Amino acid sequence: MKHSIKILTTAALLAAMTLSLWGCGKKKEEIQQAQSKQTIQIPEVTVDLQNPENKVEVSAEEPSKVFDASGQQLSDDQWLMNSKFSKSYIRSLGTGSYTFTYESAVATGTIYLTVTDAEKPNYVFASEIPQTVAFLDALFLPRLVREQDSYQGDYEVSYQLRCAEAAVELLEKPEGFQTEELMSGDYAWTATLKKDGVEHTYTHRFHVQSFDEYLQSNLDTLFFDEQAKSYLTAEEGKFTINTQGNTDIFRYTVSQDVIEKAISAGKTWVVLTIVVDKPYAGDASGENKGSFWMTDSWNKYNIGCNGLIPFRKDLRGTSNSSVVSMSVADGSYIYRMEGDLRLGQFTQSTPLQYFFADGIQCRAELMLYFE
């Protein structure tokens, strides 16, 4: 019995010694590992809340942990990609200086982080504003919002639209501001906010076209060819048409939008020149038969033009105020049709149209402008 007790005691002592030696060995191994880590110098990191993008100069490939000054380990949402602080975490810290301990399997070091809020607020307009606006178009102007990468505060903003130093009236809406029809000129849309007693302005400048600028930029939608069901293409302000297949009337319709803007711009006359290589007459026989007409769908406005010899008919100031003429220059015959816009009843259903009538077959060059 005593012999058995002695054996058990000896076994217990051996087990205790083994555990003690294993524990000492493990502790020694941990100490050796800690002593084998390289202490690295990490450059200080400074960010501003305007855009707190950052990169700590440590290996992104080496798994790592970071601890704040209280010893609390940063979560995976705070320490990203083994090499950067999340922007939301930086915003939660606020401005100031902070110290962190960095640890990986091979290195340890101290990270010094400074957070500032000294930059101009990173604000942008909520949507794009065009650089050029068509004559007499209305425009929606967006509010100023904090840019998505900025973690600065929210500030109260005031707005103003000016043209030639004159304030323009606006209708305020939840998403922004609506203008009325804008006259030609150079405009400045300005948003102003105050941060720490300092005013910061954000300005977008744009140009509203004059009527003539608007006309030039819309030439390719000015004339609609009713036969081809497509718009005529302008080349250096001129349109070329071919009526060789005409047996009665070819029609070309002028954009109603252009007519309405011309009238709003104070234009009172519309002028079309038709250049051909030979004269035409409605009562002529043979290949020179034909005539040209300007009309609002035969409503109030019907101006005809043809002739074998140069002529001019001036009815300005009368109830049928118009001018029609034909002249010859450099071997070309130039028909000119001038109509008073104030007498026409132009609408989408009764638009301004030019008729190539009486079966006229020709190649012609057209130019349209307003006075």
Phi, psi and chi 1 to 4 in degrees:
 res  aa     phi    psi   chi1   chi2   chi3   chi4
   1 MET       -  -47.3 -176.1   67.7  177.5      -
   2 LYS   -62.1  -35.4  -68.8 -179.5  179.3 -179.6
   3 HIS   -63.7  -40.6 -178.8   69.1      -      -
   4 SER   -65.4  -41.4  -62.1      -      -      -
   5 ILE   -62.5  -39.5  -67.0  172.2      -      -
   6 LYS   -62.4  -40.5 -174.5  177.1 -179.5 -179.6
   7 ILE   -65.5  -44.1  -69.3  173.8      -      -
   8 LEU   -62.9  -41.5  -70.7  172.2      -      -
   9 THR   -62.1  -42.9  -57.0      -      -      -
  10 THR   -62.8  -41.2  -57.6      -      -      -
  11 ALA   -64.2  -40.4      -      -      -      -
  12 ALA   -64.4  -41.1      -      -      -      -
  13 LEU   -63.2  -40.7  -71.9  171.0      -      -
  14 LEU   -64.3  -41.1  -73.0  171.9      -      -
  15 ALA   -64.0  -42.8      -      -      -      -
  16 ALA   -62.9  -41.7      -      -      -      -
  17 MET   -64.6  -38.4  -69.9  175.4   63.9      -
  18 THR   -64.0  -45.7  -59.5      -      -      -
  19 LEU   -62.0  -40.6  -72.4  171.4      -      -
  20 SER   -63.2  -44.5  177.0      -      -      -
  21 LEU   -65.8  -38.4  -70.0  171.2      -      -
  22 TRP   -65.6  -43.7  179.3   82.8      -      -
  23 GLY   -62.4  -42.5      -      -      -      -
  24 CYS   -64.0  -36.7  -69.4      -      -      -
  25 GLY   -67.7  -41.2      -      -      -      -
  26 LYS   -65.3  -44.6 -176.2  177.3 -179.0 -177.6
  27 LYS   -61.7  -39.5 -174.2  173.3 -177.4 -179.7
  28 LYS   -64.5  -39.2 -177.5  177.8 -179.9 -179.1
  29 GLU   -64.2  -41.8 -177.7 -179.3  -10.3      -
  30 GLU   -64.0  -41.3  -69.8  176.8  -11.3      -
  31 ILE   -62.5  -41.5  -66.5  172.1      -      -
  32 GLN   -64.9  -40.2  -72.7  175.5  -17.8      -
  33 GLN   -63.8  -44.2  -73.3  179.8  -11.7      -
  34 ALA   -62.3  -40.5      -      -      -      -
  35 GLN   -69.7  -24.4  -70.1  176.1  -18.7      -
  36 SER   -82.9  -14.1   66.4      -      -      -
  37 LYS   -66.9  140.6  -75.6 -173.2  179.2 -178.4
  38 GLN   -86.5  131.5  178.9 -174.7    7.1      -
  39 THR   -86.1  118.7  -61.1      -      -      -
  40 ILE  -108.8  153.0   58.4  174.9      -      -
  41 GLN   -94.9  118.9  -62.7  -64.3  -42.1      -
  42 ILE  -105.6  122.0  -56.7  173.1      -      -
  43 PRO   -57.4  143.9  -23.7   33.8      -      -
  44 GLU   -63.1  144.4 -177.2  176.2  -15.3      -
  45 VAL  -111.3  126.2  178.6      -      -      -
  46 THR  -125.3  127.9  -60.3      -      -      -
  47 VAL  -133.3  156.1  -64.3      -      -      -
  48 ASP  -114.9  145.7 -166.9  -85.0      -      -
  49 LEU   -64.4  -13.9  -69.6  175.1      -      -
  50 GLN   -57.7  -40.2 -175.2 -163.9   58.6      -
  51 ASN  -158.2   87.9 -177.3    4.7      -      -
  52 PRO   -80.2   35.1   29.4  -34.1      -      -
  53 GLU   -63.2  137.5 -177.5   62.6   47.2      -
  54 ASN  -148.6  161.5   63.8   95.2      -      -
  55 LYS  -147.6  115.3  173.5   66.8  171.6   69.3
  56 VAL   -82.6  133.8 -178.5      -      -      -
  57 GLU   -78.0   69.0  -65.3  -60.4  -38.5      -
  58 VAL  -133.5  168.2  -66.5      -      -      -
  59 SER   -70.5  124.2  173.5      -      -      -
  60 ALA   -76.4  -17.3      -      -      -      -
  61 GLU   -84.3  -16.3  -73.1   72.8   32.1      -
  62 GLU   -94.4  116.1 -177.8   68.1   27.7      -
  63 PRO   -53.6  137.9  -24.8   35.1      -      -
  64 SER  -148.1  163.6   59.3      -      -      -
  65 LYS  -127.3  150.5  -60.6  176.7 -177.9  178.6
  66 VAL  -132.3  137.1  170.2      -      -      -
  67 PHE  -121.6  139.0  -56.7   84.7      -      -
  68 ASP   -79.2 -176.5   63.6   18.8      -      -
  69 ALA   -63.8  -22.5      -      -      -      -
  70 SER   -89.2   -0.6   67.3      -      -      -
  71 GLY    90.0    2.7      -      -      -      -
  72 GLN   -78.7  127.2  179.5   69.9   37.1      -
  73 GLN   -74.3  137.1 -178.4  179.6  -17.2      -
  74 LEU   -72.0  143.1  -90.0   58.9      -      -
  75 SER   -78.3  173.7   68.8      -      -      -
  76 ASP   -67.7  -17.6  -68.7  -19.6      -      -
  77 ASP   -86.7   -9.0  -67.1  -29.3      -      -
  78 GLN  -107.2  -38.4  -62.9  170.0  -29.9      -
  79 TRP  -110.4  113.0  177.9 -115.6      -      -
  80 LEU  -112.2  140.6  -51.8  176.9      -      -
  81 MET    55.1   27.1  -58.5  173.6   64.8      -
  82 ASN    59.9   15.3  -62.6  -56.2      -      -
  83 SER  -156.7    9.4   59.8      -      -      -
  84 LYS  -155.3  153.0   62.3 -170.1  -59.7 -177.4
  85 PHE   -89.4  140.8  -64.2   99.7      -      -
  86 SER   -68.5  148.9   72.4      -      -      -
  87 LYS   -64.7  -38.7  -64.4  178.0 -177.2  179.0
  88 SER   -64.8  -34.5   59.0      -      -      -
  89 TYR   -68.5  -40.4  177.1   60.9      -      -
  90 ILE   -62.1  -42.0  -71.8  176.7      -      -
  91 ARG   -63.3  -37.8 -174.4 -179.1 -173.0 -174.6
  92 SER   -65.9  -28.4   71.1      -      -      -
  93 LEU   -70.9  -40.4  -69.2  174.1      -      -
  94 GLY    80.4 -178.2      -      -      -      -
  95 THR   -70.2  147.9   58.6      -      -      -
  96 GLY   143.2 -176.1      -      -      -      -
  97 SER  -114.2  137.3  -62.8      -      -      -
  98 TYR  -135.6  149.3  -55.6   90.9      -      -
  99 THR  -121.4  135.5  -57.9      -      -      -
 100 PHE  -132.9  152.7  -60.0   87.3      -      -
 101 THR  -103.7  128.0  -60.2      -      -      -
 102 TYR  -104.7  135.8  167.2   85.5      -      -
 103 GLU  -141.9  134.7  -72.4 -173.5    6.2      -
 104 SER  -132.5 -175.7   71.7      -      -      -
 105 ALA   -66.9  -21.6      -      -      -      -
 106 VAL  -122.4   -8.9  -62.6      -      -      -
 107 ALA  -146.1  156.0      -      -      -      -
 108 THR  -141.3  154.9 -176.0      -      -      -
 109 GLY  -175.6  179.5      -      -      -      -
 110 THR  -116.8  131.5  -58.9      -      -      -
 111 ILE  -104.6  125.4  -57.5  173.3      -      -
 112 TYR  -105.8  119.2  -63.5  100.3      -      -
 113 LEU  -116.8  127.8  171.7   67.0      -      -
 114 THR  -117.3  126.8  -60.2      -      -      -
 115 VAL  -112.4  125.2 -179.3      -      -      -
 116 THR  -119.9  168.0   64.0      -      -      -
 117 ASP  -142.2   59.5 -171.6   13.5      -      -
 118 ALA  -105.7  -13.0      -      -      -      -
 119 GLU   -82.3  160.3  -62.4  -66.0  -30.8      -
 120 LYS   -58.7  136.5  178.4 -180.0  179.8  179.1
 121 PRO   -51.8  131.7  -28.9   36.7      -      -
 122 ASN   -84.0   81.8 -169.1    2.6      -      -
 123 TYR  -114.7  147.8  -86.2   59.0      -      -
 124 VAL  -137.3  160.6  -65.3      -      -      -
 125 PHE   -73.1  140.6  -71.8  108.9      -      -
 126 ALA   -63.4  -24.4      -      -      -      -
 127 SER  -146.6  165.9   58.5      -      -      -
 128 GLU   -71.7  148.2  -69.6 -171.3    2.3      -
 129 ILE  -118.7  129.2  -52.9  170.7      -      -
 130 PRO   -64.5  154.6   23.0  -32.8      -      -
 131 GLN   -80.1  -29.9  -65.3  -72.1  -20.0      -
 132 THR  -128.7  133.1  -57.6      -      -      -
 133 VAL  -120.5  137.6  178.1      -      -      -
 134 ALA   -65.6  147.9      -      -      -      -
 135 PHE   -52.8  129.3  174.8   67.1      -      -
 136 LEU    66.0   16.1  -71.8 -175.4      -      -
 137 ASP   -81.3  148.9  -89.4    6.5      -      -
 138 ALA   -88.4  158.9      -      -      -      -
 139 LEU  -139.3  139.8 -175.4   64.1      -      -
 140 PHE   -95.1  128.2  178.5   79.7      -      -
 141 LEU  -111.7  121.7  -63.9  168.2      -      -
 142 PRO   -79.2  162.0   31.1  -36.3      -      -
 143 ARG   -79.9  167.3  -66.8 -177.6 -176.1  -85.0
 144 LEU   -88.6  135.6 -157.9   66.2      -      -
 145 VAL  -132.8  157.4  -64.0      -      -      -
 146 ARG   -70.3  130.0 -179.1  158.5   45.9   86.2
 147 GLU   -61.4  143.8 -148.8  -82.0  -23.1      -
 148 GLN   -62.8  -23.9   62.4  179.0    0.8      -
 149 ASP   -90.1   -0.3  -76.3  -27.0      -      -
 150 SER   -91.9  142.7  172.8      -      -      -
 151 TYR  -120.8   28.5  -73.4   79.4      -      -
 152 GLN   -79.6 -178.0  -64.1  166.1  -65.1      -
 153 GLY   -80.7  177.4      -      -      -      -
 154 ASP   -99.5  136.9  -64.8  -44.3      -      -
 155 TYR  -126.8  152.7  -57.3   94.5      -      -
 156 GLU   -75.6  137.5 -174.1  176.4  -15.9      -
 157 VAL  -123.8  139.5 -175.7      -      -      -
 158 SER  -113.4  155.5   60.2      -      -      -
 159 TYR  -132.3  153.4  -60.5   89.4      -      -
 160 GLN  -158.4  137.3 -172.2  173.9   62.1      -
 161 LEU  -111.7  129.0  177.2   64.7      -      -
 162 ARG  -130.4  148.3  -59.5 -174.4   73.3   84.9
 163 CYS  -135.6  120.6  177.5      -      -      -
 164 ALA    51.5   44.8      -      -      -      -
 165 GLU    70.6    0.6  -57.8  -53.3  -42.3      -
 166 ALA   -98.2  134.8      -      -      -      -
 167 ALA   -72.2  142.1      -      -      -      -
 168 VAL  -108.1  132.8  179.5      -      -      -
 169 GLU   -70.6  141.8 -172.7  173.4  -13.2      -
 170 LEU  -131.5  153.0  -60.1  168.7      -      -
 171 LEU  -104.2  117.8  174.9   62.4      -      -
 172 GLU   -80.4  136.0 -175.1  169.4    3.4      -
 173 LYS  -130.1  165.2  -64.6 -174.6  174.2 -176.9
 174 PRO   -56.0  -39.4  -27.0   35.3      -      -
 175 GLU   -90.2  -11.5  -58.3   80.9   12.9      -
 176 GLY   168.5 -142.4      -      -      -      -
 177 PHE  -137.0  142.7  -59.7   82.9      -      -
 178 GLN  -112.1  132.3 -176.8   67.9   51.1      -
 179 THR   -93.1  165.5   73.7      -      -      -
 180 GLU   -84.1 -173.7  -64.2 -178.8  -13.4      -
 181 GLU   -60.0  132.0  -67.5 -180.0  -12.8      -
 182 LEU   -99.1  130.7  -64.0  174.1      -      -
 183 MET   -77.6  166.6  -62.3  -60.2  -67.0      -
 184 SER   -62.0  142.8  175.4      -      -      -
 185 GLY   155.4  179.0      -      -      -      -
 186 ASP  -104.0  127.3  -66.6  -44.9      -      -
 187 TYR  -118.0  154.2  -70.8   75.2      -      -
 188 ALA  -130.8  120.4      -      -      -      -
 189 TRP  -100.9  112.8  175.8 -128.0      -      -
 190 THR  -120.6  130.9  -58.8      -      -      -
 191 ALA  -113.4  135.8      -      -      -      -
 192 THR  -126.8  129.9  -56.4      -      -      -
 193 LEU  -129.6  156.8   63.6   78.6      -      -
 194 LYS  -116.7  128.3 -176.7  176.7  -69.1 -173.5
 195 LYS  -130.0  122.5  173.3 -168.0  172.6 -172.6
 196 ASP    53.3   38.1  -60.6  -29.6      -      -
 197 GLY    82.3    0.1      -      -      -      -
 198 VAL  -110.3  131.2  177.8      -      -      -
 199 GLU   -86.0  137.3  -75.1 -168.5  -13.0      -
 200 HIS  -124.0  133.5  -60.4  -84.1      -      -
 201 THR  -114.6  148.6   59.2      -      -      -
 202 TYR  -131.5  119.6  -55.5   76.0      -      -
 203 THR  -127.4  134.2  -58.9      -      -      -
 204 HIS  -118.6  126.2  176.8   85.8      -      -
 205 ARG  -104.4  140.9  -58.4 -178.1 -172.1  -80.5
 206 PHE  -145.7  161.7   60.1   91.3      -      -
 207 HIS  -116.4  131.1  175.3   69.9      -      -
 208 VAL   -98.8  124.5  176.8      -      -      -
 209 GLN   -64.0  152.3  -64.7  173.4  -38.4      -
 210 SER   -75.6  169.9   65.6      -      -      -
 211 PHE   -61.5  -42.5  171.5   75.6      -      -
 212 ASP   -63.4  -38.9  -68.8  -27.0      -      -
 213 GLU   -64.5  -41.7  -70.3  172.4  -34.4      -
 214 TYR   -60.7  -44.8  167.0   78.9      -      -
 215 LEU   -60.9  -46.2  178.7   62.2      -      -
 216 GLN   -63.3  -34.5  -70.8  -57.5  -51.4      -
 217 SER   -82.0   -6.6   63.6      -      -      -
 218 ASN  -120.9   22.3  -74.5  -86.2      -      -
 219 LEU   -62.0  -34.2  -73.0  179.3      -      -
 220 ASP   -76.6   -1.8  -73.7  -17.6      -      -
 221 THR  -125.6   23.7   56.4      -      -      -
 222 LEU   -84.3  -47.9  176.4   61.2      -      -
 223 PHE  -109.6  125.5  -87.3  114.3      -      -
 224 PHE  -104.4  123.6 -172.2   75.0      -      -
 225 ASP   -82.8  107.2 -176.1  -21.4      -      -
 226 GLU   -69.5  -19.7  -61.5  -69.0  -10.4      -
 227 GLN   -79.5  -48.4  -66.9   65.0 -126.5      -
 228 ALA   -85.6  -11.5      -      -      -      -
 229 LYS    56.4   45.7  -60.2  -57.5  178.7 -174.7
 230 SER  -153.5  164.3   62.2      -      -      -
 231 TYR   -82.5  146.0  -73.0  100.3      -      -
 232 LEU   -73.6  144.0  -62.2  179.0      -      -
 233 THR   -96.6  131.7  -59.9      -      -      -
 234 ALA   -87.7  140.7      -      -      -      -
 235 GLU  -128.2  110.6  -66.5 -174.8    9.3      -
 236 GLU    54.9   40.5  -63.0 -177.8   -6.6      -
 237 GLY    81.0    4.8      -      -      -      -
 238 LYS  -119.4  150.2  -59.1  175.5 -178.0  178.1
 239 PHE  -118.7  133.7  -56.7   86.8      -      -
 240 THR  -108.0  128.9  -59.4      -      -      -
 241 ILE  -124.3  159.2   63.5  169.4      -      -
 242 ASN  -134.7  114.2 -175.9  -14.3      -      -
 243 THR  -108.5   29.7   70.2      -      -      -
 244 GLN   -60.1  -26.6  -65.7  -61.0  -37.1      -
 245 GLY   -90.9    8.1      -      -      -      -
 246 ASN   -74.5  127.2 -175.0   13.8      -      -
 247 THR  -115.2   -8.6   58.4      -      -      -
 248 ASP  -145.3  -82.8 -176.4   15.5      -      -
 249 ILE  -137.5  133.1  -64.2  175.1      -      -
 250 PHE  -106.6  135.8  -90.8   26.4      -      -
 251 ARG  -116.0  141.3  -63.3  172.8  174.7   82.9
 252 TYR  -133.0  120.6  -59.8   90.5      -      -
 253 THR  -102.6  134.1  -58.0      -      -      -
 254 VAL   -89.8  140.4  178.1      -      -      -
 255 SER   -54.2  126.1  164.3      -      -      -
 256 GLN   -65.1  -35.3  179.1   64.7   15.8      -
 257 ASP   -59.1  -41.1  -72.3  -17.4      -      -
 258 VAL   -65.7  -43.6  170.9      -      -      -
 259 ILE   -59.9  -46.7  -65.3  -61.7      -      -
 260 GLU   -64.3  -40.0  -69.6  175.0   -1.5      -
 261 LYS   -69.6  -35.6  -73.2 -176.6 -175.5  -73.4
 262 ALA   -62.0  -44.6      -      -      -      -
 263 ILE   -64.8  -42.0  -66.2  172.0      -      -
 264 SER   -65.3  -28.9  -63.7      -      -      -
 265 ALA   -79.9   -1.0      -      -      -      -
 266 GLY    88.8    8.3      -      -      -      -
 267 LYS   -72.8  135.4  -55.3  -68.1 -175.8  179.6
 268 THR  -115.0  -14.4   55.1      -      -      -
 269 TRP  -129.0  139.6  -73.1   82.2      -      -
 270 VAL  -113.1  134.1   56.6      -      -      -
 271 VAL  -126.6  126.9 -179.5      -      -      -
 272 LEU  -119.5  130.2  178.5   74.9      -      -
 273 THR  -110.5  137.2   60.2      -      -      -
 274 ILE  -122.1  117.0  -54.5  167.8      -      -
 275 VAL  -108.6  120.6 -178.8      -      -      -
 276 VAL  -131.3  171.9  -69.7      -      -      -
 277 ASP   -95.0    0.8   60.6   -4.4      -      -
 278 LYS  -158.0  157.2   54.5 -168.1  173.4 -175.0
 279 PRO   -80.5  158.5   30.5  -35.7      -      -
 280 TYR  -131.8  151.1  -67.8   84.3      -      -
 281 ALA  -145.1  138.4      -      -      -      -
 282 GLY   -63.8  -29.0      -      -      -      -
 283 ASP  -103.4   11.4   58.3   -6.0      -      -
 284 ALA   -85.8  153.9      -      -      -      -
 285 SER  -101.1  162.1   59.8      -      -      -
 286 GLY    84.1 -159.4      -      -      -      -
 287 GLU   -72.7  -13.2   63.2  177.1   -5.1      -
 288 ASN   -95.8   16.9  -68.6    0.4      -      -
 289 LYS   -78.0  138.1 -179.9  179.2 -179.9 -179.7
 290 GLY   154.3  167.9      -      -      -      -
 291 SER  -154.3  164.9   61.8      -      -      -
 292 PHE  -120.6  142.0  -49.2  101.5      -      -
 293 TRP  -137.1  144.2  -69.2   86.3      -      -
 294 MET  -116.0  128.5  172.2 -178.7  173.6      -
 295 THR  -153.5  156.6  174.7      -      -      -
 296 ASP  -106.6   58.5   55.3   -3.9      -      -
 297 SER    61.3   40.9  -60.2      -      -      -
 298 TRP    57.9   33.0  -54.1  108.7      -      -
 299 ASN   -88.7  -75.3 -171.7   10.0      -      -
 300 LYS  -120.9   -8.4  -72.1  -81.5 -172.1  178.7
 301 TYR  -130.7  103.7 -147.4   68.7      -      -
 302 ASN  -136.7  107.0  -53.1  -56.2      -      -
 303 ILE  -120.5  121.7  -59.0  171.9      -      -
 304 GLY  -105.1  154.0      -      -      -      -
 305 CYS  -151.0  122.1 -175.1      -      -      -
 306 ASN  -159.9 -173.8   57.8   32.2      -      -
 307 GLY   147.3  151.0      -      -      -      -
 308 LEU   -99.4  -19.0  -66.0  172.3      -      -
 309 ILE  -128.6  156.1   58.8  175.3      -      -
 310 PRO   -57.8  136.1  -24.3   34.6      -      -
 311 PHE  -152.8  164.4   72.9   93.3      -      -
 312 ARG  -145.2  131.8 -175.8  175.9 -176.4   86.9
 313 LYS  -123.9  116.3 -175.8  177.8 -178.7 -179.3
 314 ASP  -113.3  113.1 -167.3  -20.2      -      -
 315 LEU  -117.1   24.0  -62.3  174.3      -      -
 316 ARG   -60.0  138.4  -71.6  179.2 -174.5 -109.1
 317 GLY    86.4   -4.0      -      -      -      -
 318 THR  -101.5  175.9   71.2      -      -      -
 319 SER   -66.6  -18.8   59.6      -      -      -
 320 ASN  -112.6   42.7  -66.1  -46.4      -      -
 321 SER   -53.2  115.7 -175.4      -      -      -
 322 SER  -167.3  167.0   63.7      -      -      -
 323 VAL  -137.5  126.3  177.5      -      -      -
 324 VAL  -128.0  141.9  -66.8      -      -      -
 325 SER  -157.9  162.3   67.8      -      -      -
 326 MET  -138.8  132.7 -167.2  -86.9  -78.9      -
 327 SER  -136.8  168.0   59.8      -      -      -
 328 VAL  -120.7  133.6 -179.7      -      -      -
 329 ALA  -150.9  127.0      -      -      -      -
 330 ASP    52.4   39.4  -61.6  -34.4      -      -
 331 GLY    79.7    2.5      -      -      -      -
 332 SER  -109.3  150.5  -66.4      -      -      -
 333 TYR  -102.8  125.2  -66.6   81.9      -      -
 334 ILE  -114.9  111.0  -55.3  168.6      -      -
 335 TYR   -93.8  134.2  -69.1   86.8      -      -
 336 ARG  -126.4  126.0 -178.0  180.0  175.1   93.0
 337 MET  -124.6  118.2  -51.6  175.1   70.1      -
 338 GLU  -119.2  127.7  -54.3  175.9   42.6      -
 339 GLY  -129.0  145.2      -      -      -      -
 340 ASP   -80.7  113.9 -169.3  -26.2      -      -
 341 LEU   -62.3  -23.2  -71.6  170.3      -      -
 342 ARG   -73.6  -15.2  -66.3  165.1  -66.9 -173.5
 343 LEU   -96.4  -20.6  -61.9 -178.6      -      -
 344 GLY   -78.2  154.8      -      -      -      -
 345 GLN  -114.7   74.6  -66.7 -174.2   -1.7      -
 346 PHE   -89.0  124.5  -55.0  111.7      -      -
 347 THR  -138.5  178.8   67.2      -      -      -
 348 GLN   -63.2  -32.7  -68.8  -71.0   -2.6      -
 349 SER   -88.5  -20.4   58.7      -      -      -
 350 THR  -128.0   69.9   58.7      -      -      -
 351 PRO   -77.5  167.3   31.8  -36.8      -      -
 352 LEU   -71.6  124.1  171.8   61.4      -      -
 353 GLN  -131.3  152.0  -69.7 -174.5  -42.6      -
 354 TYR  -116.7  126.3  -70.0   96.5      -      -
 355 PHE  -105.6  133.5  -70.4 -179.9      -      -
 356 PHE  -103.6  100.5  -75.4   65.6      -      -
 357 ALA  -110.7  179.7      -      -      -      -
 358 ASP    57.8   34.3  -63.2  -44.4      -      -
 359 GLY    67.6   24.4      -      -      -      -
 360 ILE   -61.9  131.1 -173.5  171.9      -      -
 361 GLN  -122.2  114.5  -64.0 -175.3   -4.7      -
 362 CYS  -159.7  166.9   66.8      -      -      -
 363 ARG  -108.6  129.3  -68.7 -179.0 -178.9  -86.9
 364 ALA  -136.6  152.8      -      -      -      -
 365 GLU  -113.9  125.9 -176.7  178.6   86.8      -
 366 LEU  -111.2  146.2  -49.2 -179.7      -      -
 367 MET  -137.3  131.4  -72.2 -174.2   63.5      -
 368 LEU  -124.4  132.4 -175.5   75.5      -      -
 369 TYR  -150.0  172.2   59.2   96.1      -      -
 370 PHE  -126.1  146.3  -62.7   83.9      -      -
 371 GLU  -122.2      -  -63.7  177.6  -15.7      -
